[in-house]
Structure formats: structure tokens, C-alpha cells
Amino acid sequence: MLRFIGRRILAAIPTLFAIAVISFIIIELPPGDYLTTYVANLRGSGEPIDEAELEILRQRYGLDKPLLVRFFKWFTGLFKGDFGYSFMWEKPVADLIGPKIWYTVLISVLSTVFAWVTGFLIGVYSGTHQYSIGDYTFTVLGYIGLATPNFLLALILLWFAFTTFGVTLGGLFSPEYVNAPWSWEKFVDLLKHIWIPVIVIGTGSMAGLIRTLRANLLDELEKPYVTAARARGVPEKELVWKYPLRVAVIPFASTAGWALPGIVSGAVVTGIVLNLPTVGTILLDALMSQDMYLAGSLVMFLSIFTVIGTVISDILLAWLDPRIRLE
């Protein structure tokens, strides 16, 4: 098992390098660069454009150098903690996204845990209690979760919290704790706010996981080996948990590779609605303005999430099905 994990981790290294190259090239594909967007905005507002100043800015930002030179300067800087310079925000990328990354990781991990634990428990219940009142109830809730946009659910929860308890739960902290140093009171205030983004962002993934596990479990319970085991008098609880569930959960576990980055990148609008200090809210602005070092660093961050999720998925699959380790 350790050998299998080692192979998967080693395979992730060239994957990340390839993703970094492709991502940087794609960001550079649109015609022009950050200064092109900057000039267009100046012309739109009727402000004068100084060509000499633009040339100085081009040299300052390194935009006068070839694409490969800019890429390797950025990529080698990643190992030193230097993510480049954000043109739009006029500050180092590390200073800009550093505090936001930890909040993004916290919300993403909690949302993933919420989606997986809740989705697993409800999926098992629905699969073993087909057509019961509980199964119908969770099916309806699952369809609502899949059909309702996350930002709309966020607005509903904010309205419910305000009208019921008279509190505003937007953001992760109350105004008096936003810039305050960490303390027990600030931690408690974080707990009061973080449950809304965790539920909102995790609900969509949870609903899909419920449907996946329920369908796979129902399919396994109809197979001949289950009927034969039941005929031999194997207790129902032991029968379900030992064999059908172990097979049915394989597609459930294989979704980890896209669940983590999907939660981060899919919560951009939700982050804006809830005023969350996460990287998703600045990723869109970075791509639109062609802020290549900021956009490249954020895409790299999402790629690392994808690779970590894939490795976790591979480990879970190898544990559930030992045949995978022999590949």
C-alpha cells in the first residue's frame, strides 16, 4: 500500500508542472496583456495615455520579455514562496492571497467533510430503505439541492438568520473582529458565521453524492451474491456493510478528485454574496484583467487541490479494492 501511495505522489509532480505550463499559456492566449486592458480602461474613461509611462510599466512588470522567460521566472519563484507581482492590486501575490488561502482551505475542507459525511449517511439510509417516507423526503431534498443555485441558498439562509434571530451572518466575522487579533472571542465569532458557507457550498456536492451512492447500493443489493448470502442467514446489517456497501462506495470515493477544486472554483458567486475572504472572488477579476502572475498562482492553487483530491481518491479506491494496487 505504501508503495502504491509513493507511486501516486511521484506521478503528481510532473502533472503539476504540466498544469503550470498549460495554465500559463492559456492565460497568455488572449491578445494583448494587462497593460492592454489598462489602456482600454483609460480610453473608456477619457483619460490621457502617456506612451513613455506605458513603456516604463511594461519594463517594470517584465512584459517586454518573452513568454518562456516570464514563465520560468514565475515557476522557479514558487519554490521560494515568490508568486510574482499583481499588476491590478500593485502588491506581491503572496501578500494578496496569503491570508485568503487559509480561509479558502478551511471552508473547502469543512464543506467537503460536511458533503461526504452527510451524503454517505443519507445515501446508505436511502439505499437500504427504498420507497420509505425517509427515502422520499431525502430524494426531494436532494433534487432541491441539485436544482437550487448556491448563491440563492445563501440569500435564503441570510434572510432566515436575520428575520429569525436578528443577526447578519455575512462574511466570516462580525465587523468588530475583522481586523482584531486572534482571541477566543474571535474564534467563537468565526464559528457563528462559518456554518452558512459550509452548508451552502457543501449542499450541491452532498445532493449529488446521495444520488450516486443510493443508485449504486440499490444495484448491488439486487445481485445474486447478496441474495445467496441472505438465504444463508447472514444478518442484514452485516450483509450490507461488509459487501454491497464496499462495492457501491467506489464511485462515491472516486469523486474526491474534482470535489475539492469544484468547491473552491464553484463558489465564486457565493463568495461574493456572502462576502467571504476567499481566493475565488479575486480569481475572476485576475482572469478578466489578464493579471497573469495572480491568475497563474490561483490556477496553480486549484491544480494542487485537484492533485491532492486525486491522490486521496486513489488511496481510498486502493483500500476499497485491493486489485487497484496491482496495476
Secondary structure, DSSP 8 states (H G I E B T S, - for coil): -HHHHHHHHHHHHHHHHHHHHHHHHHHH-SSS-HHHHHHHHHHHHT----HHHHHHHHHHHTTTS-HHHHHHHHHHHHTTT---EETTTTEEHHHHHHHHHHHHHHHHHHHHHHHHHHHHHHHHHHHHSTTSHHHHHHHHHHHHHHHS-HHHHHHHHHHHHHHHH-----SSS-GGGSSS---HHHHHHHHHHHHHHHHHHHHHHHHHHHHHHHHHHHHHHTSHHHHHHHHTT--HHHHHHHTHHHHHHHHHHTTHHHHHHHHHHTTHHHHHHHT--STHHHHHHHHHTT-HHHHHHHHHHHHHHHHHHHHHHHHHHHHH-GGGGG-
